[in-house]
């Protein structure tokens, strides 16, 4: 089986975004705004990726190569979710996840990766924890961020 580059990924992201927007409509009026906007942005981004994929080259990507490339990132995200569930807090697991994803994405240089990871983690914490007041998981281990 072969995937056409970016078209299927964009279509899947668009579908997930539409599904999430549909699900968010079941929330109360105050709670539905943020997930609906986020889901809409995901659907719009996915549709854009699919359209660009249709307009670009028609190079095929073997399914096995796509899965082999995506599995390490999926494992990192699963480990991050597990760390949140085990009570390791938000900041340290998110920082470590960003370091791993940046490295998997091809960013090189320890200071560069750490700087980007710190920036992304700080922005995520500021946006969700401070600005939107989303309750982020606290650490069950004293002294661990």
C-alpha positions as CSV (number, residue, x, y, z in Angstrom):
1,X,0.0,0.0,0.0
2,X,1.3,3.5,-0.9
3,X,0.3,6.9,0.4
4,X,0.4,10.0,-1.7
5,X,2.5,12.5,0.2
6,X,0.6,14.9,2.5
7,X,-2.9,14.3,1.1
8,X,-3.9,11.5,3.4
9,X,-2.3,13.1,6.4
10,X,-4.1,16.4,5.7
11,X,-7.4,14.6,5.2
12,X,-7.0,12.7,8.5
13,X,-6.1,15.9,10.4
14,X,-9.1,17.6,8.8
15,X,-11.4,14.7,9.8
16,X,-10.1,14.7,13.4
17,X,-10.6,18.4,13.6
18,X,-14.1,18.2,12.4
19,X,-14.9,15.4,14.7
20,X,-13.4,17.3,17.7
21,X,-15.4,20.4,16.8
22,X,-18.6,18.2,16.7
23,X,-17.8,16.7,20.1
24,X,-17.1,20.2,21.6
25,X,-20.6,21.3,20.8
26,X,-21.8,19.0,23.6
27,X,-19.9,21.2,26.1
28,X,-21.6,24.0,28.0
29,X,-21.3,27.4,26.2
30,X,-18.4,28.7,28.3
31,X,-16.3,25.5,27.9
32,X,-17.0,24.9,24.2
33,X,-15.3,28.0,22.8
34,X,-11.7,27.0,23.2
35,X,-11.9,23.4,22.0
36,X,-14.2,24.4,19.1
37,X,-11.6,27.1,17.9
38,X,-8.7,24.7,18.3
39,X,-10.6,21.9,16.5
40,X,-11.5,24.3,13.7
41,X,-7.9,25.4,13.3
42,X,-6.9,21.7,13.2
43,X,-9.5,21.0,10.5
44,X,-8.5,24.1,8.5
45,X,-4.8,23.2,8.7
46,X,-5.5,19.6,7.7
47,X,-7.5,20.8,4.7
48,X,-4.7,23.1,3.7
49,X,-2.1,20.4,3.9
50,X,-4.3,18.1,1.8
51,X,-4.8,20.8,-0.9
52,X,-1.1,21.6,-1.0
53,X,-0.4,17.9,-1.3
54,X,-2.7,17.6,-4.2
55,X,-1.2,20.6,-6.0
56,X,2.4,19.5,-5.3
57,X,4.3,16.7,-6.9
58,X,2.7,13.3,-7.1
59,X,5.6,11.4,-5.5
60,X,4.3,8.4,-3.6
61,X,5.5,7.6,-0.1
62,X,5.5,3.9,0.9
63,X,3.3,3.2,3.9
64,X,6.0,1.3,5.7
65,X,8.3,4.3,5.6
66,X,5.6,6.7,6.8
67,X,4.8,4.4,9.8
68,X,8.5,3.9,10.6
69,X,8.9,7.7,10.7
70,X,5.8,8.3,12.8
71,X,6.2,5.5,15.4
72,X,9.1,7.1,17.4
73,X,7.1,10.4,17.7
74,X,4.0,8.5,18.8
75,X,6.0,6.6,21.4
76,X,7.4,9.9,22.8
77,X,3.9,11.4,23.0
78,X,2.6,8.2,24.7
79,X,5.4,8.4,27.2
80,X,4.5,12.1,27.9
81,X,0.9,11.1,28.5
82,X,2.0,8.3,30.8
83,X,4.3,10.7,32.7
84,X,1.3,13.1,33.2
85,X,-0.8,10.2,34.4
86,X,1.9,9.0,36.8
87,X,1.8,12.4,38.5
88,X,5.1,13.8,37.3
89,X,3.6,17.2,36.7
90,X,3.3,19.2,33.5
91,X,6.6,21.1,33.1
92,X,9.3,18.4,33.3
93,X,7.5,15.8,31.1
94,X,6.5,18.5,28.6
95,X,10.1,19.8,28.4
96,X,11.5,16.3,27.9
97,X,8.8,15.6,25.3
98,X,9.8,18.7,23.4
99,X,13.5,17.8,23.5
100,X,12.8,14.4,22.1
101,X,10.4,15.6,19.4
102,X,12.8,18.3,18.3
103,X,15.6,15.8,18.0
104,X,13.4,13.4,16.0
105,X,12.4,16.4,13.8
106,X,16.0,16.9,12.9
107,X,17.0,19.8,15.1
108,X,20.6,19.4,16.2
109,X,22.7,21.1,18.8
110,X,22.1,20.6,22.5
111,X,21.7,24.2,23.4
112,X,19.5,24.9,20.4
113,X,17.2,22.0,21.3
114,X,17.1,23.0,25.0
115,X,16.4,26.6,24.1
116,X,13.5,25.7,21.7
117,X,12.1,23.2,24.2
118,X,12.2,25.7,27.0
119,X,10.5,28.3,24.8
120,X,7.8,25.9,23.7
121,X,7.2,24.6,27.2
122,X,7.0,28.2,28.6
123,X,4.6,29.3,25.9
124,X,2.4,26.2,26.5
125,X,2.4,26.8,30.2
126,X,1.7,30.5,29.8
127,X,-1.1,29.9,27.4
128,X,-2.9,27.0,29.1
129,X,-1.9,27.4,32.7
130,X,-2.0,31.1,33.1
131,X,-4.0,32.7,30.3
132,X,-6.7,30.1,29.8
133,X,-6.6,28.8,33.4
134,X,-6.6,25.2,32.3
135,X,-5.9,23.0,35.4
136,X,-2.5,21.4,34.5
137,X,-1.4,18.3,36.4
138,X,0.7,19.0,39.5
139,X,3.6,16.8,40.5
140,X,3.1,14.3,43.2
141,X,6.9,14.2,43.8
142,X,8.0,17.1,46.1
143,X,10.4,19.4,44.3
144,X,9.7,18.1,40.8
145,X,8.3,20.7,38.5
